[in-house]
């Protein structure tokens, strides 16, 4: 594989503001800064996870990248097949078509995202048809191949979605996403609606497909345990901003942002012998239409000092390959979740990715 | 140990749709003690929520309790105690209505749907408080404010006049808990109380439940699909699969000496923040069968690595006692127990 050097996707200063309108004239009285200055890059073959709690802007970020919504500002540079980088954020709709083949989406809800009146062959074959595979035999051959890839019996091709379990439907959604051989798959909570025993199968399948096809994933999730199993790197979002970006192992073992620390500490560990003293955050997530001055996390942060109330911290590189948006990142020794010691996993193309700051 | 406050024995709740039978709960037994938390855990279709509905006697048609008993130790006004079998009470009768929301407080997954959008939270709480005790309106309102303060709602004097949709998910769940405690229940039945919440909010609510339990000696019946929450909260655990309690025991035994192949497989397949990055998960083959396609014999046998043909696909294993409180329903252990002298 002669992968071009540099990232497949590079997001710089992405912003998405939603206007708040009021009154008879629907005048704009404010902005909800759903995504506010988000930057990251994804290498070929890499998984970057966007994590955070409801309303943090992770799904809005993903939707901007797919151009399901138009960003307010920023660039989204995506590498095309011939190695050029185009700005998805600036392209007119008509010119997005060829790019959309290379960027696909897997949804959370395997029940709502499949048309109940279409057979599996039609659902998985639809993107092929739309993109010019007119020959029905050729389409069926390709659908069979795709079903095989996601470990569904090819004989099930003529059945309808209702005949499948949640896990099988998620496989169908994955097969459909892979039909046009995308380079990037955006997966928004792809396993959170599934039962544990089925969730494990889908996590493994996504990992296997990535190894086999060299896919890049943008994985949007709230479940940090699943994120640990899926990602090379993790970006933690809070009130529209990335507060920390780091290789998975480092982020879990030694977080550099107090919010990451609290988030990790809140995850229940499935071992009653590890009932730990957890950090319970006070209060609630800030309102993105009226974020507090300074660092948006300061009202809930146990490390906050005067400076945090006044000055918005920048996302800075604190250690090589690790960025955090905290004035005190260097001086704090935050707790991670202890794990058995082992070698860190290699991150593809990480050396070329220093665009976090 | 003291007598259980609630004891469920061989509970069977079946649904009779137009064709066939769905054995939603098919032989579940467990005990709940004062000041302790019993966790019921399982994946979809395991019957954990129907078990809760059966205890509350709110199983909707075409469902019906077909067998077993649900023994509640009721406290009489004179301080004596009396055992009542909830299965034998009329579901809509006076006594059952006093128990539901009175002796047993309820917390559900989605507070948005369990709280009324048409009444302020104060009005709902005042109603609940006056329904289960003799209070004037003013007294009930003062008590409601006190309850809201106790569950950590900031500015309860102002929030009491808010509507549920004006509150965040975490606050709504706190209001739900305050409402559940309004009638001073001895049992709190919490069905997926933190499933709809973010992880830091979940930590707050679990903390709150633990504190309230310690302060009031509540018996908590916690129903969840999340093994992490169980490990965090439960003293005893019931693992359910397709309507059957396949294993039950102290939380440490369930997590560190799991005996049923399903419990073992389930624990192995949970993603963990302690895993190595990019680590593959152990999986359970196949998927949970459709309720109509319930397997014969042990319901787990088609997915079980240790299943023995001719045995597990024919007969339903009885419960085998492994320890004073650790019980498993699996032939692997039944034989081992029989072969011992």
Interface residues (C-beta under 8 A of the other chain):
Chain A: X53 X54 X165 X166 X167 X168 X195 X196 X197 X198 X199 X200 X201 X203 X204 X207 X222 X223 X224 X225 X226 X228 X229 X230 X231 X232 X247 X248 X249 X252 X262 X263 X264 X265 X266 X267 X268 X269 X270 X271 X272 X273 X274 X275 X278 X280 X281 X284 X285 X337 X338 X339 X340 X342 X344 X345
Chain B: X43 X44 X168 X169 X170 X171 X198 X199 X200 X201 X202 X203 X204 X206 X207 X225 X226 X227 X228 X229 X230 X231 X232 X234 X251 X252 X255 X256 X265 X266 X267 X269 X270 X271 X272 X273 X274 X275 X276 X277 X278 X279 X280 X281 X282 X283 X284 X287 X288 X290
